[in-house]
Amino acid sequence: MKKLYVLIIALAFAATSYSQDTFSIIALDTVTGEIGGAGASCIDDNAINNGVLIINDIIPGRGGIHTQAYWRPENQENAHDRMMEGMSPDEIIHWLVQNDVQNNPSIRQYGIVDFDSTGNPRSAAHTGKNCDDYKDHILGPNYAIQGNILQGQHILDSMEARFLNTDGMLAEKLMAALQGANIPGADTRCTAEGVSSLSAFVRVAKPSDTSGSYFCDLLVPETPYGVEPIDSLQVLFDEWMTYLGVENMPGKSNWLKIAPNPVAANEMLSFSTPGNNQFKKIRLVNSYGVPVAEQNGNDKSVIKLSLVGIEKGIYLLEVTAKNGMVGTKKVIVQ
């Protein structure tokens, strides 16, 4: 019985110390106020719940933190608390080094960005000398890129180049940065499988978002053997961009009225059109492009859609009117 108890303790310790995200970026958009991160690792959902996503912590409107390399939840929680207290990224890094939960900051890696009190971006990073090679980080005024167990410096350099030279919103720049590391064996633990990593994510929060409900929140927690997770993430991202683009097309949604929005989970979502635009088909689609609720229209111009069983999150309501008009609106279920 004593041996079993020791084994359980050892396994629990391994679960909270195992993840070493190999490459990630955390960044700000100084125009929109968005904060986002992206990363990939040769650790997946089979090793720890949600794989690489555990490294990411975004405080909407304030800043973002990536804690990686022998990841410990206590260090991540401490970084979060220090940011909430108002510490700058440099101050948080210094505090984490001085107060590492295992008194071993030399094996940790951090990337932190935030907005100061006047809205200017700040960034800082830490790569411990005993992180597994190859390891390094790159800092810009509004971003931090870091990695360990890499093929080499070219992985980080490629990520930075893609981030800086991609036009579009922050989510697009982060996805491009991740594609910069889409090289077999970028995380050298995945070399034999011929992929860069085993799990990947991209996440962006608008200033008005709340923790756990983000503008963009895409994750590939695991893939079949030999399937590249960054490519799988790109598919999800392209679908998300398609629906986002449809919603923002001029004139597409002006005639569609939704109330309430945000709407509470398990309640009724009401929407209507002016005049005689009766509905033909209604779909509620999640951020992965998958319909979670569908129904045919009727001769009424006011429809109520049940949200029973729908999880909290951001969705796209697609409505086709009998006159052929297509309307789309973002719906927040909270």
C-alpha positions as CSV (number, residue, x, y, z in Angstrom):
1,M,0.0,0.0,0.0
2,K,2.9,2.4,0.8
3,K,4.5,1.7,-2.6
4,L,1.2,2.4,-4.3
5,Y,0.8,5.7,-2.5
6,V,4.4,6.8,-3.5
7,L,3.6,5.9,-7.1
8,I,0.4,8.0,-7.1
9,I,2.4,11.0,-5.7
10,A,5.1,10.5,-8.3
11,L,2.6,10.4,-11.2
12,A,0.8,13.5,-9.9
13,F,4.1,15.4,-9.7
14,A,4.9,14.3,-13.3
15,A,1.6,15.5,-14.6
16,T,2.2,19.1,-13.3
17,S,5.9,19.2,-14.4
18,Y,5.9,17.4,-17.7
19,S,4.9,19.9,-20.3
20,Q,7.6,21.8,-22.1
21,D,6.0,23.9,-24.8
22,T,8.5,24.0,-27.5
23,F,7.6,27.1,-29.3
24,S,5.1,29.9,-28.6
25,I,4.3,33.5,-29.1
26,I,2.4,36.0,-26.9
27,A,1.5,39.4,-28.4
28,L,-0.5,42.6,-28.3
29,D,-2.3,44.7,-30.9
30,T,-1.8,48.3,-29.9
31,V,-4.6,49.5,-32.2
32,T,-7.4,47.1,-31.2
33,G,-6.2,46.3,-27.7
34,E,-6.4,42.6,-28.5
35,I,-4.1,40.2,-26.6
36,G,-3.3,36.8,-28.1
37,G,-1.0,33.8,-28.0
38,A,-0.2,30.7,-30.1
39,G,1.9,27.7,-29.5
40,A,2.6,24.1,-30.2
41,S,4.3,21.2,-28.4
42,C,5.2,17.6,-28.6
43,I,2.9,17.1,-25.6
44,D,-0.7,16.4,-26.3
45,D,-4.0,15.7,-24.6
46,N,-2.9,12.1,-23.7
47,A,-0.1,13.5,-21.5
48,I,-2.0,16.4,-20.0
49,N,-5.5,17.8,-20.5
50,N,-5.7,20.1,-23.5
51,G,-2.0,19.6,-24.3
52,V,0.0,22.8,-25.0
53,L,-2.9,25.1,-24.1
54,I,-2.0,24.9,-20.5
55,I,0.8,27.4,-21.0
56,N,-1.6,30.2,-22.0
57,D,-3.1,32.8,-19.7
58,I,-4.7,35.9,-21.1
59,I,-6.2,38.7,-19.0
60,P,-8.4,40.7,-21.5
61,G,-7.4,44.4,-21.7
62,R,-4.4,43.8,-19.5
63,G,-1.8,41.3,-20.7
64,G,-0.8,37.8,-21.6
65,I,1.5,35.2,-20.0
66,H,3.1,32.0,-21.3
67,T,4.7,29.7,-18.7
68,Q,6.6,26.8,-20.2
69,A,9.5,24.3,-19.7
70,Y,8.8,22.0,-16.7
71,W,5.5,23.8,-16.4
72,R,4.1,24.2,-12.9
73,P,0.6,25.5,-12.2
74,E,1.8,27.4,-9.1
75,N,4.2,29.5,-11.2
76,Q,1.5,30.3,-13.7
77,E,-0.9,31.3,-11.0
78,N,1.7,33.5,-9.3
79,A,2.5,35.2,-12.6
80,H,-1.3,35.8,-13.1
81,D,-1.6,37.3,-9.6
82,R,1.4,39.6,-10.0
83,M,-0.1,40.9,-13.3
84,M,-3.4,41.6,-11.6
85,E,-1.5,43.5,-8.9
86,G,-0.1,45.8,-11.6
87,M,3.5,44.5,-12.0
88,S,5.2,45.1,-15.3
89,P,6.4,42.1,-17.4
90,D,10.0,42.7,-16.2
91,E,8.9,42.9,-12.6
92,I,6.9,39.7,-13.0
93,I,9.8,37.8,-14.5
94,H,12.1,39.0,-11.7
95,W,9.5,37.9,-9.1
96,L,9.1,34.5,-10.7
97,V,12.8,33.9,-10.7
98,Q,13.1,34.9,-7.1
99,N,10.1,32.8,-6.0
100,D,10.1,29.7,-8.2
101,V,7.8,27.1,-6.6
102,Q,10.6,24.5,-6.6
103,N,13.5,27.0,-6.2
104,N,14.7,26.1,-9.7
105,P,14.1,28.9,-12.1
106,S,16.9,27.7,-14.3
107,I,14.6,25.2,-16.0
108,R,11.7,27.5,-16.7
109,Q,10.8,29.6,-19.7
110,Y,8.4,32.6,-19.7
111,G,7.1,35.1,-22.2
112,I,5.0,38.0,-20.9
113,V,3.3,41.1,-22.6
114,D,1.0,43.8,-21.3
115,F,-0.3,47.3,-21.7
116,D,1.0,49.9,-19.2
117,S,-1.3,52.5,-17.6
118,T,-1.1,54.7,-20.7
119,G,-1.8,51.9,-23.2
120,N,1.8,51.4,-24.3
121,P,3.0,47.8,-24.9
122,R,5.6,46.1,-22.8
123,S,7.3,42.7,-23.1
124,A,9.7,40.5,-21.2
125,A,11.0,36.9,-21.3
126,H,13.1,34.5,-19.4
127,T,14.9,31.4,-20.6
128,G,16.7,29.4,-17.8
129,K,20.2,28.2,-18.5
130,N,19.1,24.6,-17.8
131,C,16.2,24.5,-20.2
132,D,16.6,21.7,-22.7
133,D,18.5,22.7,-25.8
134,Y,18.1,24.3,-28.2
135,K,16.4,27.1,-26.2
136,D,16.1,30.9,-26.6
137,H,13.7,33.8,-26.8
138,I,13.1,36.9,-29.0
139,L,11.5,40.1,-27.8
140,G,9.8,42.9,-29.7
141,P,8.0,45.9,-28.3
142,N,4.6,44.1,-28.4
143,Y,5.6,40.4,-28.5
144,A,7.6,37.6,-27.0
145,I,8.6,34.5,-28.8
146,Q,10.2,31.6,-26.9
147,G,11.0,27.9,-27.4
148,N,13.1,25.0,-26.1
149,I,14.0,21.5,-27.3
150,L,14.2,23.1,-30.8
151,Q,16.0,22.2,-33.9
152,G,17.7,25.6,-33.6
153,Q,17.4,29.4,-33.7
154,H,15.9,29.3,-37.2
155,I,12.6,28.1,-35.7
156,L,12.2,31.3,-33.6
157,D,13.5,33.5,-36.3
158,S,11.0,32.1,-38.8
159,M,8.1,32.7,-36.3
160,E,9.2,36.3,-35.8
161,A,9.5,36.9,-39.6
162,R,6.0,35.5,-40.3
163,F,4.5,37.5,-37.4
164,L,6.0,40.8,-38.5
165,N,5.4,40.4,-42.3
166,T,1.8,39.2,-42.2
167,D,-0.9,41.7,-42.8
168,G,-4.3,41.5,-41.0
169,M,-5.6,41.2,-37.5
170,L,-3.7,39.8,-34.6
171,A,-5.2,36.3,-35.0
172,E,-3.9,36.1,-38.5
173,K,-0.4,37.2,-37.5
174,L,-0.3,34.6,-34.7
175,M,-1.4,31.8,-37.0
176,A,1.2,32.8,-39.5
177,A,3.9,32.8,-36.8
178,L,2.9,29.3,-35.8
179,Q,3.2,28.2,-39.5
180,G,6.7,29.5,-39.4
181,A,7.6,26.6,-37.1
182,N,5.7,24.1,-39.2
183,I,8.8,22.0,-39.8
184,P,9.2,18.3,-39.1
185,G,11.1,17.9,-35.8
186,A,10.8,21.6,-34.9
187,D,10.2,20.1,-31.5
188,T,13.0,17.5,-31.7
189,R,11.0,15.0,-29.6
190,C,8.6,14.7,-32.7
191,T,11.3,14.1,-35.3
192,A,10.6,10.4,-35.6
193,E,6.9,11.0,-36.3
194,G,7.7,13.6,-39.0
195,V,5.7,16.4,-37.4
196,S,6.5,19.7,-35.7
197,S,4.5,18.9,-32.6
198,L,1.5,17.0,-31.3
199,S,-0.9,19.8,-30.1
200,A,-1.3,23.4,-31.2
201,F,-3.5,26.4,-30.4
202,V,-4.3,30.1,-31.2
203,R,-6.2,32.3,-28.9
204,V,-7.1,36.0,-29.0
205,A,-9.0,38.1,-26.5
206,K,-10.7,41.5,-27.2
207,P,-10.6,44.1,-24.4
208,S,-14.3,43.5,-23.8
209,D,-13.9,39.7,-23.5
210,T,-14.2,37.8,-20.2
211,S,-11.8,35.1,-19.1
212,G,-12.8,31.8,-20.7
213,S,-14.9,33.5,-23.5
214,Y,-12.5,34.7,-26.2
215,F,-12.9,36.3,-29.6
216,C,-10.7,33.5,-31.1
217,D,-10.1,30.2,-29.2
218,L,-9.0,27.3,-31.4
219,L,-7.2,24.2,-30.2
220,V,-6.0,20.9,-31.7
221,P,-5.3,18.9,-28.5
222,E,-4.1,15.8,-30.3
223,T,-3.8,14.3,-33.8
224,P,-3.5,10.8,-35.2
225,Y,0.1,9.5,-35.7
226,G,1.9,11.5,-38.4
227,V,-0.7,14.2,-38.8
228,E,0.7,17.7,-38.4
229,P,-1.4,19.6,-35.7
230,I,-0.5,23.1,-37.1
231,D,-2.0,22.1,-40.4
232,S,-5.1,20.8,-38.6
233,L,-5.2,24.1,-36.7
234,Q,-5.0,26.0,-39.9
235,V,-8.1,24.2,-41.2
236,L,-10.0,25.3,-38.1
237,F,-8.6,28.8,-38.4
238,D,-9.6,29.1,-42.1
239,E,-13.2,28.0,-41.2
240,W,-13.3,30.5,-38.4
241,M,-12.1,33.3,-40.7
242,T,-14.7,32.4,-43.3
243,Y,-17.5,32.8,-40.9
244,L,-16.0,35.9,-39.4
245,G,-15.7,37.4,-42.8
246,V,-19.2,36.6,-43.8
247,E,-20.5,38.3,-40.6
248,N,-18.5,41.5,-41.4
249,M,-19.5,41.8,-45.0
250,P,-21.2,45.2,-45.6
251,G,-24.9,45.0,-45.7
252,K,-25.1,41.3,-44.9
253,S,-26.5,41.6,-41.4
254,N,-28.2,45.0,-41.2
255,W,-31.6,43.5,-41.5
256,L,-31.2,40.8,-38.8
257,K,-32.0,41.8,-35.3
258,I,-31.2,39.6,-32.3
259,A,-32.3,39.9,-28.6
260,P,-31.0,39.3,-26.1
261,N,-27.3,39.2,-27.1
262,P,-25.4,38.1,-25.1
263,V,-27.9,35.5,-24.1
264,A,-27.8,33.1,-21.2
265,A,-27.2,29.4,-21.8
266,N,-30.3,27.2,-21.9
267,E,-32.6,30.1,-22.7
268,M,-34.4,31.2,-25.9
269,L,-32.7,33.3,-28.5
270,S,-35.1,35.6,-30.4
271,F,-34.4,37.2,-33.7
272,S,-36.4,39.1,-36.3
273,T,-36.3,40.9,-39.6
274,P,-38.1,44.1,-40.6
275,G,-40.9,43.9,-43.2
276,N,-41.8,40.6,-44.8
277,N,-38.4,38.7,-44.7
278,Q,-39.8,35.4,-43.4
279,F,-37.1,32.8,-42.5
280,K,-36.3,29.8,-44.6
281,K,-33.4,28.2,-42.6
282,I,-31.6,28.9,-39.4
283,R,-28.2,27.6,-38.2
284,L,-26.1,28.3,-35.1
285,V,-22.5,27.5,-35.8
286,N,-19.6,27.2,-33.4
287,S,-16.1,28.6,-33.9
288,Y,-15.0,25.3,-35.6
289,G,-17.7,25.8,-38.3
290,V,-19.8,23.0,-36.9
291,P,-23.6,23.6,-36.6
292,V,-24.8,23.1,-33.0
293,A,-28.5,24.0,-33.7
294,E,-30.6,24.0,-36.8
295,Q,-34.2,24.5,-37.7
296,N,-36.3,25.3,-40.7
297,G,-38.1,28.7,-40.9
298,N,-41.8,29.4,-41.1
299,D,-44.0,32.2,-42.2
300,K,-43.3,34.4,-39.2
301,S,-40.7,37.1,-39.1
302,V,-39.9,36.4,-35.4
303,I,-38.2,33.2,-34.5
304,K,-37.2,31.8,-31.1
305,L,-34.3,29.3,-31.1
306,S,-33.8,27.1,-28.0
307,L,-30.3,27.1,-26.6
308,V,-30.9,24.2,-24.3
309,G,-27.7,22.1,-24.2
310,I,-25.6,24.7,-25.9
311,E,-22.3,25.4,-24.1
312,K,-21.1,28.9,-23.3
313,G,-19.0,30.5,-26.0
314,I,-19.1,32.6,-29.2
315,Y,-21.3,31.4,-32.1
316,L,-22.4,32.5,-35.5
317,L,-26.1,32.7,-36.3
318,E,-26.8,32.1,-40.0
319,V,-30.2,32.9,-41.3
320,T,-31.6,32.5,-44.8
321,A,-34.7,34.4,-45.6
322,K,-37.3,33.3,-48.1
323,N,-36.5,36.2,-50.4
324,G,-32.9,34.9,-50.6
325,M,-31.2,37.3,-48.3
326,V,-28.6,35.9,-46.0
327,G,-27.9,37.3,-42.6
328,T,-25.2,36.5,-40.0
329,K,-24.7,37.7,-36.5
330,K,-22.2,36.9,-33.8
331,V,-24.0,35.4,-30.7
332,I,-22.5,35.3,-27.3
333,V,-23.8,32.5,-25.0
334,Q,-22.9,33.1,-21.4
